[in-house]
Amino acid sequence: MLVERERELEMLDGLFAETAAGRGKIVLVSGAVASGKTELFRSFVDRNADGGNLFLSATATVTDREVPFGLLRQLLDCAPLSAECIAEILSPESDLETVRRATAALIELSRTTPLTVIVDDVHHTDEPSMDCLLRLTNRSRSTRTMLLLAESAYDWSMHPSYRIELVRQTHFRRIRLSPLSVNGVSEMLTHHLGREAARGLATEVHEATGGNQLLVRALIEDHDDAVESFEHDSQVAGESFRQAVLTCLQRSGPDALEVAKGLAVLDTAASTDRVAKLIGRDPDEVTRLLHALHALGLLDGDCFRHPLGRAAVYADLSGRELAQLHIRAAQLLRQGAGEATEVAEHLVAAKSVRADWAIADLRRAAEEAMAVDDEESAVKYVEFALSVCTEACQRAQLRMLLMRAEWRKDPVAAARHLTALFQEQRDGHLNADQIAMLVRYGMWHGRTEDATEAMDQLVGLRPTVNEPLGSLLSSTKDWLSHAYPQFLPGGTDSTPAPSADGAGAPPAQQDQAAAVLSAVLRQGDGDGRCTRVAEQILQGTPLSDNSLEAITSALQTLIYGERLPMAARWCDMLLAEAEARGVTWWQAVFSGCRAEIAIRNGELADAERHAARALDLIGPQGWGVAVGVPLGALLYAATAMGDFESARKYLKEPVPSAMFQTRYGLAYQRARGRYYLATDRLQAALADFRYCGELMTAWGLDAPALVPWRSDSAEVHLRLGDHERARQLAQEQMALAGSPKSRTHGASLRVLAATTGHRGRLRLLKESVEVLQASGDRLTLTQALYDLSRAHQVLGDFGKARMISRRAGRLAKECRVDRVQDQLAPSHEQPLMLVPDEGGTWTQPGTTARQAADMLTLSERKVAALASLGYTNREISGKLHITVSTVEQHLTKIFRKLKVKRRTDLPVELEFHAASSA
């Protein structure tokens, strides 16, 4: 016997002692089902069985409730009476006479020995037997008769008059059994499992069972089964627990079971009022039954304590009953302003619905699920809606929604809907917005013919009140103009750049973003209007499926507008949000953008990492024709780092043929051309660069910031010895580059320098390095420093050559480039190895560039940056328009602050870090 039950047992022993002394007692033991009432009675009988005491036991049941004297017969069968005597007691025609005879016979038995009449579940006793028990209570006070009765708490099926009659007796006593405490559960666990195995389980088991002994015992049995099958990890709930839950409910009566079924169906949406409405009961009655279930240890509030408790009740429902309850629950939640997703869950669980409102609710729930990034639920709702929907237009719209939901996780899987959707578009079942979206999906996966046909249909539609077709057409054409200009209806007319001053009615964000990206690709962004608008769009646009196109267009505007530090910051923030929200598609898109930014910054390792992740997230097929972005980044980075084996592997990756007719193919072709150039396949390289130029010129997207095909081609011509053509191409690119401070301008200066004499080359290379330092393109800066070092070497200035070579070496190490190939020299010339620092390794003496940028004033940073490139004090004086004395003073302060002794120790990338942190 548990220690927690010893007090009640000792109380019974004391009352029994008084009974044996001739002072009869009536004891009513109350407790929830499986709270230990029966076990208490058995322990009491075992402790008092010796000594000639007489115990008569009976258990009332629901089925025996309609059998007159059914419980009395159980008691008499236990008594030391002959069959003839029992028959005589039960034979009279009058119930009253039977009660009188039975009572007299029992009282007579107590004259010779103490008598204990035990009735379990007394609340189910039939009325004639209850009359007998009440008569016995009235006569037992001065006898050696003890009535030991047990009832389930919260089950008030016993007639009130009987209860009043019991309670009013002066020799009546009540014992209430509460659930086991944590210590009581711990005692049970220790007794059955041993102290070591039970350690740490008591609290967990108590939370799962509420201290219900039957449930605790069931968990112990499941624990033993799990140990035997080597599946045990901690507290285990299995088949024994499931059966125990059902047993508790069945013993609690049909009303309690019905309430439990309502709770199981409503689950987390359950409340007293909702359960009452669902099962059609009075709320007060449901409240009483909920209290009973809580006392039983099954509930915590309005929910099941353990998931398997709910699962046991749920699984016990028949298919028809389950469907009816779920449909009723859906209607109940819908009428009570419940969440759309809650309504949808019930509709799906019902497995078959015919109501017209169900389709609309499932669609709305899918939209809400996607808004909280729950694609799995959205797919489930739409798939079920499609399975029961028969109307053609509704099915087309549902299929489009399903494609959107699946695209967020797996664009390849989503593409299986394209054929059906294009047919539904031809049949006129899609509206303008859906056709525009279908055009985008189709173009992404290379379905150019279908997408072009859909675009033609979109152009031919008439605007309606609900569909602002003009804006929709404009944004779709703008999008095609910069992504798929080959397939743009009506040619590729240039798009004017929008105003950033707020004049006029602002267009929708998607329209505006597409317009600024088209403008920056066609006209550049010399005045910065496009990038200002792009930043405004990013600041005011929350990330969602509907805004993703606008956000990526704004990001790309910053990239091609050469606002790379800003683009990197925004891209990192968006990528972090996409990761936190778990949307695979967004993560892939922003990883691709981040790889593109890293390539332009010369951050080859970062470019490789981001591009590889972009491909891993959705696979090459998921990228469709845009696979050229991440694959091109991998190819470019591997080539620049000299990893030609990896580059060859990337070249073998199959790509869609339609990719080469899109903007995304330009990045891939340029990367392939750079690989051919690095491996001395000069004609193949020139063909790729020229093809990029032909496409960009034909499309009107001839912005050097997109693909600098002219300087790339110029490098090939230099290697072929055609300096005149190289000079012409470099000058053309500089004329188109816009700002003289752009990275494209700096790279063009480097190429142009290779076409001039030694003195002119030195001047142009210094200018190139200055521009590249400010723009942040580390790789091209490394190459320009290498060229500058070589120019100094040719002119016999070996000190400056060595100083700049060491700086180029440090940058090369950061870029993961072991050596810089001189791609501007004829192919038969050997590359010049960079000069390492003392000790044979590239090191960064003294203070890092980022630390230096924080320690120096703006004027000191400018002087330090020029001094690190080998400029003399007089040259620095002329460039900065300050006196030589001022230069000397700045250098003195710079050396002291950075703790260096000579110019060779100054960080060469100082100006870049200063620009990045500004």
C-alpha positions, -999 to 999 in steps of 0.1 A, spaced: 0 0 0 13 35 -9 23 57 20 -2 83 7 -30 58 12 -19 47 47 -38 76 64 -71 66 48 -65 30 56 -58 38 93 -90 58 94 -109 28 81 -93 6 107 -103 30 135 -139 31 122 -140 -7 119 -128 -10 155 -157 12 166 -181 -10 146 -167 -41 162 -175 -25 196 -212 -21 186 -211 14 172 -219 9 135 -205 32 108 -213 44 73 -183 54 52 -186 69 17 -152 70 -1 -152 95 -30 -126 98 -57 -121 99 -94 -121 68 -115 -89 48 -109 -80 70 -79 -74 39 -57 -108 32 -41 -109 -5 -50 -73 -9 -39 -81 8 -6 -110 -16 0 -88 -47 -8 -61 -35 15 -87 -29 43 -101 -64 39 -67 -80 38 -57 -63 71 -89 -73 89 -96 -107 73 -84 -127 103 -105 -128 135 -137 -141 121 -149 -107 105 -174 -110 78 -171 -90 45 -198 -89 19 -187 -72 -14 -205 -61 -45 -199 -38 -75 -226 -18 -91 -225 -14 -129 -244 7 -154 -258 -25 -170 -271 -39 -137 -288 -6 -129 -320 -17 -145 -321 -51 -128 -341 -50 -95 -321 -62 -65 -292 -70 -88 -267 -55 -63 -285 -71 -33 -282 -105 -49 -244 -100 -52 -242 -92 -15 -264 -122 -4 -244 -146 -26 -213 -136 -5 -232 -142 28 -231 -174 48 -267 -182 39 -282 -212 22 -296 -210 -13 -331 -216 1 -327 -187 26 -316 -164 -2 -345 -175 -24 -369 -169 5 -355 -134 10 -359 -124 -26 -392 -143 -32 -419 -118 -20 -440 -100 -45 -435 -67 -26 -402 -49 -30 -407 -34 4 -410 -69 20 -378 -80 2 -360 -50 16 -373 -57 51 -363 -94 50 -328 -86 35 -321 -60 61 -332 -83 89 -310 -111 76 -279 -88 74 -285 -74 108 -288 -109 122 -254 -118 107 -238 -89 126 -250 -103 159 -224 -131 158 -195 -113 140 -187 -78 128 -202 -73 94 -188 -51 67 -209 -44 36 -187 -31 7 -203 -16 -24 -181 -2 -51 -195 23 -76 -225 27 -54 -239 55 -77 -248 28 -102 -269 8 -77 -304 -2 -88 -332 15 -68 -345 -15 -49 -310 -24 -37 -304 12 -27 -336 11 -6 -321 -19 11 -288 -1 18 -306 30 31 -328 8 55 -296 -9 66 -280 25 74 -310 35 95 -306 3 116 -269 0 117 -259 26 143 -262 4 173 -250 -28 156 -217 -43 145 -225 -33 109 -202 -12 87 -213 1 53 -183 9 31 -194 26 0 -174 40 -29 -185 65 -55 -167 83 -84 -162 120 -78 -182 143 -101 -206 114 -111 -238 125 -94 -260 99 -109 -271 87 -74 -305 101 -67 -303 132 -44 -327 118 -19 -305 88 -13 -274 110 -9 -293 132 16 -304 101 36 -268 89 38 -253 122 48 -278 130 75 -269 99 95 -249 108 126 -226 78 122 -218 88 85 -182 95 75 -167 107 42 -132 100 29 -121 118 -2 -93 103 -22 -71 128 -41 -48 120 -70 -13 109 -61 12 136 -55 47 137 -72 60 118 -41 33 92 -45 41 87 -81 78 84 -72 69 57 -47 50 37 -74 78 41 -98 105 31 -73 84 0 -63 80 -12 -99 112 0 -116 137 4 -88 152 35 -74 178 41 -101 154 37 -131 127 58 -114 151 87 -107 140 119 -125 108 103 -139 83 112 -112 76 148 -122 73 139 -159 50 110 -152 29 131 -128 24 158 -154 13 131 -179 -12 114 -156 -23 139 -130 -15 113 -103 -41 88 -117 -29 54 -104 -42 35 -134 -25 58 -158 8 57 -138 7 19 -138 1 19 -176 31 41 -181 52 17 -160 40 -12 -182 49 7 -214 82 16 -198 90 -21 -192 79 -30 -228 102 -3 -242 131 -15 -222 126 -50 -234 126 -39 -270 156 -16 -265 135 15 -274 136 32 -240 149 68 -238 128 84 -210 92 82 -200 73 62 -226 36 62 -234 23 33 -255 -5 8 -259 -10 2 -221 -15 40 -216 -39 42 -245 -60 14 -231 -59 29 -196 -72 62 -209 -102 45 -227 -109 24 -196 -110 55 -174 -134 72 -198 -157 42 -202 -159 38 -164 -168 75 -161 -199 70 -182 -211 79 -217 -215 116 -209 -179 120 -199 -168 100 -230 -188 122 -252 -172 153 -238 -138 137 -242 -146 131 -279 -155 167 -284 -122 178 -268 -103 154 -290 -118 168 -321 -115 204 -312 -80 199 -297 -63 233 -290 -95 252 -300 -115 236 -273 -134 256 -247 -164 248 -225 -188 267 -248 -174 252 -280 -175 216 -266 -211 222 -254 -222 235 -288 -203 207 -307 -220 178 -288 -253 197 -282 -252 197 -244 -259 223 -217 -227 243 -209 -232 238 -171 -234 201 -176 -202 202 -198 -185 222 -171 -192 195 -145 -180 168 -169 -148 187 -176 -142 189 -139 -146 151 -137 -122 146 -165 -97 169 -149 -100 150 -116 -95 119 -136 -60 131 -146 -67 133 -183 -70 171 -187 -49 201 -181 -73 230 -185 -94 223 -216 -67 201 -232 -55 165 -228 -25 162 -205 -7 138 -229 -9 137 -267 -16 100 -266 -46 106 -244 -62 127 -271 -50 102 -298 -66 73 -279 -100 90 -278 -97 103 -314 -88 68 -327 -118 53 -309 -142 74 -330 -158 57 -360 -152 72 -395 -187 85 -398 -188 100 -363 -154 116 -369 -165 132 -402 -197 146 -386 -178 160 -356 -152 176 -378 -177 192 -401 -197 205 -372 -165 218 -356 -155 236 -388 -190 253 -389 -188 261 -353 -153 278 -356 -163 295 -388 -194 310 -371 -175 319 -340 -147 339 -358 -122 311 -355 -89 311 -374 -92 301 -410 -65 275 -405 -85 259 -377 -115 256 -399 -94 241 -427 -78 215 -404 -113 202 -395 -124 202 -432 -93 182 -441 -98 158 -412 -135 153 -423 -120 139 -456 -152 146 -475 -171 179 -477 -197 192 -501 -204 227 -488 -197 255 -512 -181 276 -485 -155 250 -477 -135 256 -509 -132 294 -501 -123 287 -465 -96 262 -475 -81 287 -500 -81 315 -474 -65 292 -449 -38 283 -474 -30 320 -479 -29 326 -442 -6 295 -437 18 309 -464 18 343 -446 33 326 -416 56 305 -437 38 272 -431 40 258 -466 33 223 -456 -2 232 -442 -9 254 -472 -1 225 -496 -23 202 -475 -53 226 -476 -51 233 -514 -46 196 -523 -77 187 -503 -96 216 -519 -86 203 -553 -97 168 -545 -133 180 -537 -136 209 -561 -154 204 -595 -157 240 -608 -131 247 -636 -122 283 -626 -119 274 -590 -97 245 -598 -74 266 -619 -70 292 -592 -64 265 -566 -37 249 -588 -20 283 -591 -20 287 -554 -7 251 -549 22 260 -573 30 291 -553 31 271 -520 52 243 -534 76 267 -551 87 281 -517 103 247 -509 109 230 -542 106 249 -575 112 216 -594 82 199 -578 61 229 -584 69 229 -621 48 198 -626 17 220 -625 29 242 -655 14 221 -683 -21 220 -666 -19 257 -658 -10 268 -693 -40 248 -706 -63 264 -680 -49 298 -691 -58 290 -727 -93 280 -716 -97 314 -699 -98 302 -663 -71 325 -650 -73 362 -643 -47 388 -653 -27 386 -621 -25 348 -624 -15 350 -660 13 374 -652 25 351 -625 23 321 -648 44 340 -674 71 343 -647 70 307 -636 70 295 -672 100 317 -683 119 306 -652 117 270 -663 124 277 -700 88 273 -712 93 302 -735 67 293 -761 39 288 -735 49 319 -716 50 340 -747 15 328 -757 3 337 -722 19 371 -724 1 377 -757 -32 368 -740 -24 392 -712 -17 420 -736 -51 413 -753 -71 414 -721 -94 443 -714 -90 460 -680 -117 456 -654 -126 475 -622 -108 449 -601 -77 445 -623 -55 475 -631 -43 459 -662 -21 489 -673 1 487 -642 2 449 -644 13 450 -681 39 477 -674 55 458 -645 55 425 -665 71 442 -695 97 458 -673 105 425 -657 108 408 -691 129 437 -704 157 431 -679 154 393 -674 141 379 -707 144 408 -732 146 383 -761 109 374 -756 95 409 -748 64 416 -770 69 448 -791 107 450 -788 129 464 -760 121 501 -759 140 518 -731 123 525 -698 127 559 -683 141 561 -649 116 570 -622 119 602 -601 132 598 -566 118 632 -554 83 619 -548 66 640 -576 34 626 -589 15 595 -578 40 567 -568 37 535 -588 33 501 -570 66 488 -555 68 460 -580 64 484 -610 88 508 -595 115 482 -587 113 467 -622 115 502 -637 146 512 -618 164 480 -626 156 483 -663 168 519 -662 201 512 -645 208 483 -670 200 505 -700 213 540 -690 235 534 -659 230 554 -628 253 583 -631 232 606 -610 223 580 -584 185 583 -589 179 546 -595 199 534 -564 181 560 -542 147 546 -553 159 511 -548 170 518 -513 136 534 -506 119 503 -518 140 481 -496 133 503 -466 96 503 -471 88 467 -483 83 438 -459 96 405 -472 68 383 -486 60 362 -517 43 391 -533 72 415 -526 101 392 -534 103 403 -570 104 440 -560 130 433 -534 153 413 -556 150 439 -584 159 467 -559 189 446 -547 201 441 -582 197 478 -589 221 485 -560 245 458 -574 245 470 -610 245 506 -597 277 497 -580 265 504 -545 280 471 -533 284 478 -495 248 489 -493 237 459 -514 257 435 -491 241 449 -460 206 446 -473 212 412 -487 226 399 -454 196 412 -436 172 396 -460 191 364 -460 190 362 -422 152 368 -423 147 342 -449 167 317 -428 148 326 -397 115 321 -414 127 289 -431 116 297 -467 140 277 -489 132 296 -521 140 330 -505 172 317 -490 183 304 -525 175 337 -542 193 359 -517 223 335 -515 226 339 -553 225 377 -549 251 375 -522 274 354 -544 270 380 -571 280 408 -547 310 388 -534 322 382 -569 322 419 -576 340 426 -543 366 400 -551 356 379 -521 361 346 -539 357 323 -509 324 340 -499 312 339 -535 319 302 -536 302 295 -503 270 315 -511 267 302 -547 272 266 -535 245 271 -509 222 286 -535 225 255 -556 222 231 -527 190 246 -514 169 241 -546 192 222 -569 204 232 -604 170 223 -619 152 244 -594 171 274 -606 158 269 -641 173 293 -666 186 315 -638 211 287 -629 237 309 -647 238 331 -616 251 306 -590 268 284 -614 285 313 -631 297 326 -597 312 292 -589 329 290 -623 343 325 -620 355 320 -584 372 287 -592 389 302 -622 401 332 -603 415 311 -575 433 289 -601 412 258 -592 407 247 -629 397 212 -619 366 225 -601 360 250 -629 359 221 -654 334 203 -632 311 233 -632 314 236 -670 301 200 -673 270 208 -653 241 207 -678 223 240 -683 190 248 -701 195 260 -737 171 288 -730 194 303 -704 216 317 -731 188 340 -743 183 355 -708 202 380 -686 211 351 -663 231 335 -691 253 365 -694 270 359 -660 276 323 -670 290 331 -704 313 357 -689 326 333 -663 332 307 -690 350 332 -711 373 340 -681 380 303 -677 390 301 -714 412 332 -711 429 318 -680 436 285 -698 449 301 -730 418 292 -751 418 328 -764 395 324 -794 369 306 -773 371 333 -747 367 360 -773 336 343 -788 319 342 -754 327 379 -746 315 389 -781 283 370 -778 276 387 -745 282 420 -762 259 411 -791 231 402 -768 234 432 -745 236 456 -775 206 440 -792 186 441 -759 196 477 -751 211 465 -718 247 475 -726 256 486 -691 293 477 -683 283 471 -646 262 441 -658 289 424 -678 321 443 -688 324 425 -721 345 452 -737 373 451 -711 371 413 -711 375 413 -749 402 439 -747 422 415 -724 420 388 -751 431 412 -778 461 422 -757 470 386 -753 467 382 -791 489 413 -796 462 436 -810 468 466 -788 449 490 -810 416 471 -807 422 466 -770 426 503 -765 395 511 -785 374 486 -764 387 499 -731 380 535 -740 345 526 -751 338 509 -718 352 539 -699 329 562 -718 299 540 -709 309 534 -673 295 566 -660 311 576 -628 349 578 -629 349 564 -594 331 531 -604 348 497 -602 341 493 -640 360 525 -647 389 514 -625 391 480 -642 390 497 -676 419 519 -667 439 489 -658 433 474 -693 439 507 -710 472 510 -692 485 479 -708 481 495 -743 503 525 -735 540 532 -730 558 527 -697 553 562 -683 517 565 -693 511 530 -680 524 540 -646 501 570 -644 470 550 -655 477 521 -631 481 545 -602 447 560 -611 432 525 -615 444 515 -581 430 546 -565 396 540 -580 396 502 -572 406 509 -536 376 531 -532 352 508 -550 362 477 -530 369 452 -558 397 433 -541 405 409 -569 408 435 -596 427 457 -572 451 429 -566 457 425 -604 461 463 -607 487 463 -579 505 435 -595 506 454 -628 518 485 -610 545 466 -593 556 452 -627 556 487 -642 578 500 -614 601 470 -620 604 477 -657 613 513 -650 640 502 -626 623 514 -594 628 481 -576 620 494 -541 585 505 -550 580 474 -571 588 452 -541 567 473 -517 536 472 -540 542 435 -548 540 427 -511 508 445 -508 494 427 -538 504 395 -521 485 402 -490 453 410 -509 458 379 -531 460 358 -499 427 373 -487 411 366 -521 424 330 -520 446 336 -551 480 319 -548 494 340 -577 482 365 -601 482 355 -638 493 383 -661 464 380 -685 473 413 -702 506 400 -714 511 377 -744 504 341 -736 540 330 -741 552 352 -712 555 336 -678 536 352 -649 556 371 -624 554 356 -589 544 380 -561 571 388 -536 564 375 -501 573 392 -468 603 382 -448 599 346 -437 583 335 -469 546 341 -459 521 368 -466 516 387 -434 499 419 -423 524 438 -402 512 462 -375 476 474 -376 449 460 -399 433 482 -425 399 482 -406 416 492 -374 437 519 -392 406 534 -408 391 539 -373 423 554 -359 431 579 -386 413 611 -396 399 614 -432 428 635 -443 453 611 -428 436 581 -445 440 598 -479 476 605 -473 483 570 -460 465 553 -489 486 573 -515 518 567 -496 511 529 -495 510 530 -533 545 544 -536 535 581 -543 562 605 -531 555 633 -507 555 658 -536 531 637 -556 508 633 -527 509 671 -522 499 677 -558 470 652 -558 455 663 -525 463 701 -530 482 704 -497 517 715 -489 546 690 -488 551 700 -451 515 690 -444 520 657 -460 551 651 -438 532 661 -407 504 637 -416 528 608 -422 545 614 -389 511 611 -371 502 581 -392 533 562 -384 529 570 -347 492 560 -346 497 528 -365 530 520 -348 549 515 -381 583 528 -393 581 528 -430 556 531 -459 559 494 -467 541 486 -435 510 507 -443 479 487 -452 474 489 -490 436 483 -487 432 511 -462 411 533 -485 388 504 -493 380 498 -456 375 535 -451 350 536 -479 332 505 -466 328 518 -431 317 553 -442 
